[in-house]
């Protein structure tokens, strides 16, 4: 679907509003760095991978009445996984 189609679906209320973030696997040097990128998308704060994981855990396990759901698209995940496999072999 293109952006215009997405807007018309949202306008007709066929789909509930949501937040969207894309993580490019080509930019993920370590698998844990995906936590950093996801947290940066949510908050514009750069933190360590371990701290990002803790913050994400808290963010997504604490209910909020006006919180929108997140759609995360992780492109090139196979490249990230391949680099990890080769490094650890």
HELIX and SHEET records of a PDB file:
HELIX    1   1 UNK A    3  UNK A   11  1                                   9    
HELIX    2   2 UNK A   25  UNK A   27  5                                   3    
HELIX    3   3 UNK A   33  UNK A   43  1                                  11    
HELIX    4   4 UNK A   49  UNK A   61  1                                  13    
HELIX    5   5 UNK A   77  UNK A   88  1                                  12    
SHEET    1   A 2 UNK A  18  UNK A  24  0                                        
SHEET    2   A 2 UNK A  69  UNK A  75  1                                        
END                                                                             
